[in-house]
Each structure stands twice: as structure tokens, then as C-alpha cells.
Amino acid sequence: MYRRKTNLSSGPIFGGQVTTKFQILSDKKNYLYSLTHHFFSSPVAPAKFTGKFDDYTKDGSLFIDFEINVIEKGRYTIEANLLTNQDEPIAYARKNQKLEQGKQNVTLMFFGKAIVKRRESGPYKITFLRGELNTDVIQEDLLLKSPNEVDRILKSIHDDRPKKKVIPLYTGPIETKVYSLSEFSDKHYDSEEKRTRLSELNLIKNNLVP
């Protein structure tokens, strides 16, 4: 036995909350269980992948440029999975980037050490190429204002709309060029961003230690 309650909102972005209440026949106490899930959808895609891409190696890692046609500018998150030619998982990549309107490339890096660990030469496959536009009313530009201004704006915000718009999942085939394992490095990941983040964490740690 189950009951379903649905609270929906409509407009440019359709979303809502679905709550399902149910009982399990084998439960002698006849407890009423509940599951709640929030969902959303947008009838208009903020951007679309064109299907064009280019792959290459640099500094021991695999880089892939994906062309995307942006309809609505803003900060996007682009993600994809890398597989062997036999559909075995190798790595996952993610990129957060501000994008303007029009066609442009977004580059994902698949770390060389992950490829070496799998010990599979190319070509490789890309699956679940996906992305989303951050539509949260609290954007990074807001946080650059003075503390008093930020506090005033945050107190005036009353918005329960979904925090993102989804790019349609690209379902076309994506296969890289042929690569040998010798083209990839097994060194640990290192970057300016990583070093900066470690420095920040060490600073926090040192400040917390009496």
C-alpha cells in the first residue's frame, strides 16, 4: 500500500516535491514509511553539446575539448566519464566555468595516473557527457560586495526556484584517438590550484592549533 503527495510549481522552470508514503507487508508493526524527493525540469535548455570534440595529451594527461552552444550565459558545470574501449571505467572529470553566449569549447582533463593505473591503451570512450547552469540567486558576483550589502541582499531574497538548469545529456558516440600508455604519466596530481588549496588548509590548521 502506498500514498503519494505532490507539491508542484509551474513557470519557466517546472519543479516540485514528491512524497511517497508506504507500508511493507512483512512489517508486523505496520509502520508507515515516507520518502521525499525534490525534482525539477526546464522546457528550455540553457546550452547544448554540438557533438564536435578534439582530444590530445599534455603533461602526461588526456585533454578533451568539447564544443558547446550556449544560449544562456552564466556559470556552468560540465562533467563526463572516461571508459576503456571495452566499456570499463577509468576516470571522471569535472569543470566549473563561466560561459558566454555562442559556440565555444570546454576542456576536461582526465588525469594520466588514472589511465596508467587501468593499464589500457587507447582509443578511449566518453560517456555521460552532461552539464548544468547554476541559476541560484546567490552568485559569486554578489559575494564581492561589501559585507553590509551582502547581508542586506541575502535578507531580501525569497526564492524557492530550482538552483540549476540542465543541459541535455549528449548520447552520441565519442571515441578518442589511439594512445599508448607511455604517453601518460603516473605522477601524483599537481597544479597551482592544488598547491593553493593545500596552503589554505595548512593555514587554517595552524591557526586552530593552540
N, C-alpha and C positions, 0 to 999 in steps of 0.2 A: 504494500500500500504506500502511495506517496501523494503529496500535495505540492503544488508549485505556486509560488507567488512572484509576480513580475512587476517591477517598477521601471518604467521606461521614460526616456526623454526624447524629443524629436527636434529636428532642425538641421542645420548644415552637417552636424555630426550626430549620428544616432547612437545612443548608448543607454545603459541601464544596469539594473541589478536583478539577478535571478536567484531566488532562494527555493531550494527543494527540501521538503521535509518528508521523511520516510521512516518506516519501521522494518525491522528484519524479522522474518518469520521464525528463525531459530532463537531469537532473543526472548527468553521466558518472562523478562520484566516488561516487555512491550514498550521499550524506551523509544521516544520519538526523536530521531536524529535529524540534523539540519546541515545543509551545505549551501553556502552563498558564494556567488561568483559575479564579478563585475565584468561587463563586456562593452565594446564599442565598435563602431564601423563608420566609415566615411564614404559617401557616394562618389566623392571626387578624389582621385589620387593626387597627392602633392607632388609626386615625381614618378618617373618610370625608367627602368633599365632598358637601354636600346638593344642590348644583345652584343654590342661591339666590345671587345676587350683585347688587351695585349699583355703578355707575360714575359718576364725576364728575371735574371738573377743579379743580385748586387750585394756585396759584403757578406756572401755566404747564405743569403736567404732568398726566398722566392717572392717576387712582387708581381701583382696583377692590377692593371689599370682597367677599371670598369667605366664605360660611358653611361651617363645618366642624364635624362632630360628633366630638368627641374621646372615645375610650374609655379610652385610657391617657395620663395626663398626662406631660409632660416637655418637653424642648426639641426643637422641630420646625424643619425647613427646608421652606419652601413655594416652588415655582417655577412659572413659566408663560411662554409665548411670545405676543407680540402680532403679529398679521398685519393686512394691509390686507384690504379686502373681496374682493380678487382673490387672496388667499392668498399675498401677498408678505410676507416677514419685515420687521418694523420694529424690535422691541426684545425684550429678555429681562429678567425681573425675578425677584428672589430675596429671601426674608425669613427670618431666623432669629428664632424667638420661643418663649418658654416658654408652653405652653398647659395650662390646667386641664381637667378632665373636663367634658363637656357641649357644647352648641352655642354657637358664638362666631364672630366674624369675624376674618379675617386680611387685612390690607390690603397690596396690592402696588402699587408706584409705577412707572409707565413714563415715563421722563424725556422731557420735552417736546421737547428738542433733537433726539432721535432721530426723533420723529414729524414735526417740521418738515423734517428732512433728507430724509425719504421723500417729502414733499410730496403726501400723500394725506389727504383729509378722511375723517371717519368716516361710517358706523359701522365699527368695527374688530372683529376676531375674536380670541378667546383659544383657544390650543391647548396641548396637553400640560400641562394643569394637574395638578401632581404634588407629592408631598411625602414626607418620611420622618421618623421619630422616631429621635433619637440614643440608642442603647442601650449605648454604650461605658461600661464600668465606671468610666472616669475622667471624671467630670463636673466642671463648673466649681465646684460647691459644695466638692468635695474640695480644690481648689487654694486655697481661702480659709483652710484650716487652717495651722497653723504648719509651717515647713519640715521639722522633725523628724517631725512627724505625717504629713505628705505622703509623706516618704521611707519611713517605716515601712509605710504602707498600700500604696504602689506596689510595694514588695518582696514583699508578701504576695499580690499579685494574680497569679493563674494562670488566665487566661480567654481562650479562643480562639473564643468565640462571635462571630457577626456583629455589627458595630458599629452597625447600624441596622435598623429595621423600616419597610417601605414602605407608604405609603398607596396604595390602588388608583388607577390613572390615571383621571381623570374624562374620559369620552368624549362627554358630551352637548354640544350646541351652546351657545356663549357668544358673544353679539354685543352690542356696546355701543350706546349711543345715538348719534345723529348729532352730529358735531362738525365745526366749521370749523377750518382751520389757524390762523386768527387767535386761537384760544383757547389756543394753545400757545406757549411761549417758546423762543427759540433761544439763550438764555443758557447758558453753561457750568454744569455741575452744581456746586452749592454746598450745604453742610449743616454743621451743628455737628460731626457725626461726621467729615466730610472734613477740616475745619479742625483738629480734634484730632489726627487721624492724621498730617496733614502736619507739625504741630508736633512730634509724637513723632519722626518721621523726621528732621526737621531737627536735633533734639536729639541723636539718635544720630550723625548725620553730623558735627556739631560736636565731639562727644566723641571721634570717631575721628580727626579731623584734628589732627595734632601742632601 
